[in-house]
Amino acid sequence: MTATLRSLLLALVLGCTIVFAPAAAFAGQAKVQRKAMRLRLERGEWLRIAPPRPRPLGERAVAFAKRFIGVPYQWGGAGPGGFDCSGLVRYVYERFGIDLPHSSYADYGLGRRVARSSLRPGDLVFFSGLGHVGMYVGHGRFIHAPHSGTRVEISTLAEYSSTYDGARRLVNA
């Protein structure tokens, strides 16, 4: 395969990613059909190109949660004007069709237990005798609404390691 043909194929693949990615993101919860594309090479051979996979739900939930960084803590808050810890995770997951109770204690009974070494973005992490919940974002960090007088922020698990109680995975995505 010539360098020019490789460059053309790469441009085509990247172009398809740019064209199809926003449409898939816009589709929200609708299932995106994965149809393979086939290109005919100059020697009559066929090249099969699969479209990019949609991001897992946990990663999409984290991306949505990050929009609320800086929103003030509000006891009992469950809306974009103010959040408490369980109100934040409830509001975020509600956007993706998952109903959560407004209680970190009740949230701990949902999904399945996850070892700290196996955390993935979107997993719920619990602290302080289950009295506090946040959402794991990756790389040892989590997003949460800490307490009165603060704002939604990203913290490290290391900062909270002495009060860490466990984690739950709500979905297998």
C-alpha positions as CSV (number, residue, x, y, z in Angstrom):
1,M,0.0,0.0,0.0
2,T,1.5,3.4,-1.0
3,A,2.0,6.2,1.5
4,T,-0.5,8.3,-0.4
5,L,-3.2,5.6,-0.1
6,R,-2.4,5.2,3.6
7,S,-2.8,8.9,4.1
8,L,-6.1,9.0,2.2
9,L,-7.4,6.1,4.3
10,L,-6.4,7.7,7.5
11,A,-8.0,11.0,6.5
12,L,-11.2,9.1,5.6
13,V,-11.3,7.2,8.9
14,L,-10.7,10.4,10.9
15,G,-13.3,12.2,8.8
16,C,-15.8,9.5,9.6
17,T,-15.0,9.8,13.3
18,I,-15.6,13.6,13.2
19,V,-18.8,13.2,11.2
20,F,-20.3,10.3,13.2
21,A,-19.1,11.1,16.7
22,P,-21.3,14.2,17.3
23,A,-24.4,12.3,15.9
24,A,-23.7,9.5,18.4
25,A,-23.3,11.9,21.3
26,F,-26.5,13.7,20.3
27,A,-28.4,10.4,20.2
28,G,-28.1,10.3,24.1
29,Q,-29.6,7.0,25.3
30,A,-30.6,5.7,21.9
31,K,-28.7,2.7,20.8
32,V,-26.1,3.6,18.2
33,Q,-26.0,1.0,15.4
34,R,-22.5,-0.1,14.6
35,K,-22.2,-0.7,10.9
36,A,-18.9,-1.5,9.4
37,M,-17.7,0.5,6.4
38,R,-15.9,-1.1,3.6
39,L,-13.4,0.6,1.3
40,R,-12.1,-0.8,-1.9
41,L,-8.4,-0.5,-2.3
42,E,-6.7,0.1,-5.6
43,R,-5.7,-3.6,-5.9
44,G,-9.4,-4.7,-5.6
45,E,-9.0,-5.7,-2.0
46,W,-11.6,-4.7,0.6
47,L,-10.7,-2.9,3.9
48,R,-13.2,-3.1,6.7
49,I,-13.4,-0.1,9.1
50,A,-15.5,-0.3,12.2
51,P,-17.0,3.0,13.6
52,P,-15.8,4.2,17.0
53,R,-17.5,2.7,20.0
54,P,-19.7,5.0,22.1
55,R,-18.2,6.0,25.5
56,P,-19.3,3.9,28.5
57,L,-22.1,5.3,30.6
58,G,-19.8,5.9,33.6
59,E,-17.5,8.2,31.5
60,R,-20.5,10.1,30.2
61,A,-21.8,10.5,33.7
62,V,-18.5,11.9,34.9
63,A,-18.3,14.3,31.9
64,F,-21.8,15.6,32.9
65,A,-20.9,15.8,36.6
66,K,-17.9,18.0,35.8
67,R,-20.2,20.7,34.5
68,F,-21.2,21.3,38.1
69,I,-17.8,22.0,39.5
70,G,-18.0,25.2,41.5
71,V,-21.7,24.9,42.3
72,P,-22.3,25.6,46.0
73,Y,-23.0,22.9,48.5
74,Q,-26.5,23.1,49.8
75,W,-27.9,20.7,52.4
76,G,-30.6,18.7,50.8
77,G,-29.7,20.3,47.4
78,A,-30.6,18.2,44.4
79,G,-30.5,20.7,41.5
80,P,-28.1,22.7,39.4
81,G,-28.3,25.6,41.8
82,G,-26.9,23.7,44.8
83,F,-26.1,20.1,45.7
84,D,-25.4,18.0,48.7
85,C,-23.3,14.8,48.1
86,S,-26.1,12.4,47.3
87,G,-28.1,15.1,45.5
88,L,-25.2,15.5,43.0
89,V,-24.8,11.8,42.1
90,R,-28.6,11.5,42.0
91,Y,-29.0,14.4,39.7
92,V,-26.2,13.2,37.4
93,Y,-27.4,9.6,37.1
94,E,-31.0,10.8,36.6
95,R,-29.9,12.4,33.4
96,F,-29.0,8.9,32.1
97,G,-32.2,7.2,33.2
98,I,-31.0,5.8,36.5
99,D,-33.1,6.7,39.6
100,L,-31.1,6.9,42.8
101,P,-32.4,7.7,46.3
102,H,-31.3,11.0,47.9
103,S,-29.3,9.2,50.6
104,S,-25.7,8.0,50.6
105,Y,-26.7,5.2,53.0
106,A,-29.4,3.9,50.6
107,D,-27.0,4.4,47.6
108,Y,-24.6,2.0,49.2
109,G,-27.1,-0.8,48.9
110,L,-27.3,-0.5,45.1
111,G,-25.3,-2.1,42.3
112,R,-22.4,-4.3,43.2
113,R,-19.3,-3.9,45.4
114,V,-16.1,-2.8,43.6
115,A,-12.6,-3.1,45.0
116,R,-10.7,0.1,45.3
117,S,-8.1,-1.3,42.8
118,S,-10.8,-1.9,40.2
119,L,-12.6,1.5,40.3
120,R,-13.8,2.9,36.9
121,P,-15.2,6.3,36.1
122,G,-18.8,6.6,37.3
123,D,-18.5,4.3,40.3
124,L,-19.8,5.7,43.5
125,V,-17.3,6.0,46.3
126,F,-18.3,6.2,50.0
127,F,-16.7,7.8,53.0
128,S,-17.3,8.7,56.7
129,G,-19.4,5.6,57.7
130,L,-21.4,5.9,54.5
131,G,-22.4,9.4,55.3
132,H,-20.7,10.9,52.2
133,V,-20.7,9.8,48.6
134,G,-18.9,11.0,45.4
135,M,-18.4,9.8,41.9
136,Y,-15.0,8.3,40.8
137,V,-13.6,10.2,37.8
138,G,-10.4,8.2,37.3
139,H,-6.7,8.5,38.2
140,G,-7.4,8.3,42.0
141,R,-9.8,11.2,42.0
142,F,-13.6,11.7,42.6
143,I,-16.1,14.5,42.2
144,H,-18.3,15.4,45.2
145,A,-20.1,18.2,47.1
146,P,-18.0,18.1,50.3
147,H,-19.9,20.0,53.1
148,S,-21.4,23.4,54.0
149,G,-19.3,26.3,52.9
150,T,-17.7,24.5,50.0
151,R,-18.5,23.9,46.3
152,V,-18.6,20.9,44.1
153,E,-15.0,19.9,43.5
154,I,-12.7,17.1,42.5
155,S,-10.6,15.6,45.3
156,T,-8.2,12.7,45.5
157,L,-9.0,9.4,47.2
158,A,-5.7,9.8,49.1
159,E,-7.1,12.9,50.9
160,Y,-10.0,10.9,52.1
161,S,-8.3,7.5,52.6
162,S,-8.8,7.4,56.4
163,T,-12.6,7.6,56.0
164,Y,-13.0,5.5,52.8
165,D,-15.7,2.9,53.2
166,G,-16.0,1.3,49.8
167,A,-17.4,1.7,46.3
168,R,-20.4,0.5,44.2
169,R,-20.8,0.1,40.5
170,L,-24.3,0.9,39.3
171,V,-24.0,-0.3,35.7
172,N,-21.7,-2.6,33.8
173,A,-21.1,0.1,31.1
